[in-house]
Amino acid sequence: MMPTENARLGLEDGVAETDGKLARAYRQVNTTAAQIDERNPAFARIPADRPRQALIVTLEPFPNANLPHVDLPVPDIPTTVVGT
């Protein structure tokens, strides 16, 4: 994901847009973690008994992405957001 122009300008709409994109990524982390725990055949090669961590990679840095956000889902596994 890339920050929108509103986000780059620090506008309020930009915060909502960024949170929406990050929320989608966090939901995907939670969905995948749950499927691994439920032994979904698509994830059969991933051991369910080992610790897992998630890495959300963005195309540009989001300096505040790892700070607590009220409107974002809580990740089920340790998760970090990094920019390339």
C-alpha positions in Angstrom: 0.0 0.0 0.0 1.0 3.5 -0.6 0.0 6.6 1.3 -2.6 8.7 -0.4 -2.1 12.4 -1.1 -4.3 13.3 1.9 -2.1 11.1 4.1 1.1 12.7 2.8 -0.3 16.2 3.5 -1.3 15.2 7.0 -5.0 15.8 6.4 -7.7 14.2 8.6 -9.0 12.3 5.6 -5.5 10.9 5.1 -5.6 9.4 8.6 -8.9 7.6 7.9 -7.6 6.4 4.5 -4.4 5.0 6.1 -6.3 3.4 9.0 -8.6 1.7 6.5 -5.7 0.3 4.5 -3.9 -0.9 7.7 -7.2 -2.4 9.0 -7.5 -4.5 5.9 -3.9 -5.8 6.4 -4.5 -6.6 10.1 -7.8 -8.4 9.2 -5.8 -10.5 6.7 -3.2 -11.3 9.3 -5.9 -12.5 11.7 -7.7 -14.5 9.0 -4.5 -16.3 8.0 -3.5 -17.0 11.6 -6.9 -18.5 12.3 -6.8 -20.7 9.2 -3.4 -22.0 10.2 -4.7 -22.7 13.7 -7.8 -24.5 12.2 -5.4 -26.6 10.1 -6.9 -25.4 6.7 -5.4 -27.6 4.0 -4.2 -24.6 2.1 -1.8 -23.9 5.0 -0.9 -27.6 5.8 2.8 -27.0 5.4 2.9 -24.3 8.0 3.3 -25.8 11.5 0.6 -24.6 13.9 2.5 -25.4 17.0 5.3 -22.8 16.5 5.3 -19.1 17.4 4.3 -16.9 14.5 4.9 -13.2 13.7 3.4 -11.1 11.0 5.1 -8.5 8.8 3.0 -6.0 6.9 5.2 -4.5 4.2 4.2 -1.1 2.6 5.6 0.6 -0.5 6.5 3.7 1.5 7.2 4.3 5.2 4.2 5.0 7.5 6.0 6.5 10.5 3.1 6.1 12.9 1.9 2.7 11.7 3.2 0.8 14.7 1.7 3.1 17.3 -1.6 2.0 18.9 -4.6 3.0 16.8 -8.1 3.0 18.3 -9.8 2.1 15.0 -7.6 -0.8 14.0 -8.2 -4.4 14.6 -6.1 -6.0 17.3 -3.7 -8.5 15.7 -4.0 -12.1 17.0 -0.2 -12.6 16.6 2.7 -10.1 17.0 2.6 -7.8 14.0 4.9 -5.1 12.7 4.4 -2.7 9.8 7.5 -1.8 7.8 8.1 0.4 4.7 10.4 -0.4 1.9 
